[in-house]
Amino acid sequence: MFVVVVAVSCKKPYYPPVSSSSGSFLVVEGMINSGADSTFIKISRTVKLTDKVAVKPELNAIVTVQGDQNSSYPLTELGNGSYACAGLNLDNAHKYRLSIRTAKNEQYVSDYMEVLNSPPIDTVSYDINGTVFGPGLNVYVSTHDPTNKVRYYRWDYQETWIIHANYSSYFKSNGDTVLGRNLVDDNITYCWQSDASSNILLGSSAKEAQDVIANAPVISINSTSEKVGDEYSIQVRQYALTTDAYNFYVNLKKNTEQLGSVFDALPSEINGNIHSVTNPSEPVIGYISVGSTSKQRIFVSNRVLPNWHATPFYSNCKLEFDWDSNPQQKCCFYNFGTSNNQVDAYINYNIGHYINPFIPIDAIVIMPNTPPIGYTASTRECVDCTLRGSNKKPAFWK
């Protein structure tokens, strides 16, 4: 007891000083794709901890890829700080750089870089040996370079999975009338949801005799996650890095993902290969590489996994239909007269005053081959999967 009291009493809050500098430094993300795939560059500005916005995109900039043979390839602004161009199919014998001119006429350029193409990905694989949080799925990537030229790698991924609404809706309301739902064109029961990697995945074979990366971890997914509740897909992209680019991302990873405990590295300056021409002393964050990427996609079905069950995203869903325990709602879902569609004020919201209408789910029929006396229903969160995903099947989906 004495030791605990002393230990607690010795702790004092520390409030670190926050710089009041008004500097807003340029941040450049992306790479110059030398092959047939498109090049995407995202440009933004740093923000202060006290700012109310988390992202400050750099708009209306002129962005070009420049070659050391005086070639130039403009990028088109997509909005929100993103710029892109179609496949460049660059000459691998030359060097290339990125040039940025902002709307304020500030000029930035990256160093001229040689083209370094990624070797193919050998495999994207998975196992079910469990995660640090319990049972789950682990995804890995393996690759090699027979020329022993690359040695340093970075990966990112795009994952997509099927999500399900808690209830399947066979009916819909146009505001006045309950109609049968077209389950092909107006499906809201299952959708596809996607997400992109947000952590930095790196690998190196520099200390190995051969340039081989075997089963580098990509992502771990808990067995109760919606991602593995039905069908899951992940596409892994691979980038080849120079030594300097690898060191940049190692430093960036330490500064963004490995801070907080007493054994973590201290924050340090992140030096990239992008510089301000207008003000050479101005810090710029980012590293531009040049090369082609390789990618591979796999699918994992819940049918090949153990008896895993996903935890529903909405856990408090319930059907509104029990008139014995909820007699006050009898008026809103049931009609014992001749016209089913004129008393459902919570479903046919044009004839009621309910600003968040329920979605009809299924018809309630007393006797076979007779008109329904009403409809079961629930809130939109429990019935409409398009609140969190898209009901349009992705082009790559099996």
C-alpha positions, 0 to 999 in steps of 0.5 A: 500500500505504501509503495503504491501511494508513493508511486502515485503521489510522485506522478505529476502532469506534464504539458509539453509546449506547443509551437506557435509557428504559423508555418504550413509545410507542403506534404507530397504523397505518391510516386511516379508510375513509369508503366501503364498504370496511372500516376496519383499524387496527393498534395496537402499542407501541415496543420497545427494541433490547435486547428479545427481541420485535420487535412488542408489540401493544396488546390489549383497547383500545376503538377508535372512529371519532368524527364532529364531529356526535357520531356514533360507530362502534366497531371490533371487536378481531381479535387481535394488535393489529388492530381493524376495522369494516365499511364506514362510508359516512361523510358527506363533509361532516363531519370524523372522528377516531380514539379509543383507550382502552387496557386501562390506561384511557389515552386517545388521539385523533387530530385531526379530519380532513376526508374526502379521497377518492382519485381512481381509478387510471388504470393499473397497468402493467409493463415488462420493461426490467430492474431494477438487479439484471439482467433483470426485471419493473417495475410502475408506477401512474398516476393523475390528479385532474381537480379538482387537489385531491389532489396527494399520494398514497400506495400499497401493494400485495398481491401473489400468485403461484403456486409449484410443488413440485419434484416432483408427487405422485400418491400419499400415505400414510395412515401404513400404506398408500400411496394414490392422491392426489385431485389436485383436493381434495388437490393439493400440487404448486402453491400460491398465496403472498402478500406485502404491501408493506413500503416506503413508496410516495409521489408528489406533483404539487404542483410540476406544473401538473396533478394527474397522476402517470405511471408511479410505480414500485411494485415491481421483480422479478428474472427468476429470482424465483418470483413470475414463474415461472408466474402473478403478480398484484398489487393496488395501493391508492391513498390521497389525502394532505393536505400534513401527511400527506404530510410525515409519510410522507416523514419516516417513509420517511427514518427507516426506509428511507433511513439508513445511508450518509454522504449519508442524512438524520439520524434525526429526530422523527416528528410525527403527528396522534395525541395522548395525552389522559392525558399530553399530553407523551407521544409517539405515532407515527402519522397517521390520514387519512380517505377512500376508497381506489381499487385496481386489479389486474393479472395477469402470466403467464410465457407473455408474458415472455421465456424466464425460469426461476425459481430453485427455493426448495429447490435440493437436492431429489432422488428417492429411488429409485436402488437401485443407488447406494443399496442400503440404501434398497431396503427402504424404497421397494421391495417385490418381494413381494406386498404393496407397502404393508408395507415402506415404512417411510420412507413408511408411517411407522406401520410404521417409526421415521422421524419425518420421512417421505418423501412418495410421488411416483409408482409404479414399475412393471416391466411395463405393467398390473402392480402397482407394486413401489414408489414414488419419494419425496422430502422434504416440502419438495420435494413439499408446496407447502403448507409455504409457501403455500395450495393453495386458489385465491384468490377473485380468481384468474382 
